[in-house]
């Protein structure tokens, strides 16, 4: 099995890559740019982000009409662990 395939066995790719993408971003990120970076639809990204917010992994910060995404302390820790596991595989 290739590394990407084994990673997907343990983690759903899109949500995991969303957290890693937020961790690697310099500053806050918008949902639309996150959707483009992981090749996913905007509506799917927002649905996943809402679940992550309920779990205390991310924050939405409203700036005018747009919502900026940032990781919470817990979200950052989870993203770091996911990234390190991905790098080991």
C-alpha positions as CSV (number, residue, x, y, z in Angstrom):
1,X,0.0,0.0,0.0
2,X,1.2,3.5,-0.7
3,X,1.7,6.0,2.1
4,X,-1.4,8.1,1.2
5,X,-3.6,5.0,1.0
6,X,-2.6,3.8,4.5
7,X,-3.1,7.3,5.9
8,X,-6.6,7.2,4.5
9,X,-7.2,3.9,6.2
10,X,-6.8,5.6,9.6
11,X,-8.1,9.1,8.8
12,X,-10.7,10.7,6.5
13,X,-8.5,12.6,4.2
14,X,-10.4,15.9,3.7
15,X,-11.0,16.7,7.4
16,X,-7.5,15.7,8.4
17,X,-6.0,17.9,5.6
18,X,-8.2,20.8,6.6
19,X,-6.7,20.8,10.1
20,X,-3.2,20.4,8.8
21,X,-3.9,23.2,6.3
22,X,-5.1,25.5,9.0
23,X,-2.0,24.6,11.1
24,X,0.4,25.4,8.3
25,X,-1.4,28.7,7.3
26,X,0.2,31.9,8.3
27,X,-2.6,33.7,10.1
28,X,-6.3,33.0,9.6
29,X,-7.8,31.3,6.6
30,X,-11.2,31.6,4.9
31,X,-13.4,28.6,4.3
32,X,-13.4,29.2,0.5
33,X,-9.6,29.3,0.3
34,X,-9.4,26.1,2.4
35,X,-11.9,24.4,0.1
36,X,-9.7,25.2,-2.9
37,X,-6.5,24.1,-1.2
38,X,-7.9,20.6,-0.4
39,X,-9.9,20.3,-3.6
40,X,-13.3,20.1,-1.9
41,X,-16.6,21.9,-2.3
42,X,-17.3,24.9,-0.2
43,X,-20.5,23.5,1.3
44,X,-18.7,20.2,2.3
45,X,-15.9,22.2,4.0
46,X,-18.4,24.4,5.9
47,X,-20.3,21.3,7.1
48,X,-17.0,19.7,8.4
49,X,-15.9,23.0,9.9
50,X,-19.1,23.4,11.9
51,X,-18.5,19.9,13.4
52,X,-14.9,20.9,14.2
53,X,-16.2,24.0,15.9
54,X,-18.6,22.0,18.1
55,X,-15.7,19.8,19.0
56,X,-13.6,22.8,20.1
57,X,-11.0,22.4,17.4
58,X,-11.5,25.7,15.5
59,X,-12.9,29.2,15.9
60,X,-14.8,31.3,13.5
61,X,-14.0,35.0,13.7
62,X,-16.3,37.2,11.8
63,X,-14.7,40.0,9.8
64,X,-17.3,41.9,8.0
65,X,-19.2,39.4,5.8
66,X,-16.4,36.9,5.9
67,X,-15.5,34.4,8.6
68,X,-11.8,33.8,9.4
69,X,-10.8,30.4,10.6
70,X,-8.3,29.8,13.4
71,X,-7.3,26.7,15.3
72,X,-7.9,26.5,19.0
73,X,-5.1,25.2,21.2
74,X,-6.6,21.7,21.1
75,X,-7.1,21.9,17.4
76,X,-3.5,22.9,16.9
77,X,-2.4,19.9,19.0
78,X,-4.6,17.5,17.0
79,X,-3.3,18.9,13.7
80,X,0.3,18.5,14.8
81,X,-0.3,14.9,15.7
82,X,-2.0,14.2,12.4
83,X,0.8,15.9,10.5
84,X,3.5,13.9,12.3
85,X,1.6,10.6,11.7
86,X,1.3,11.5,8.0
87,X,5.0,12.2,7.8
88,X,5.9,8.9,9.4
89,X,3.7,7.0,7.0
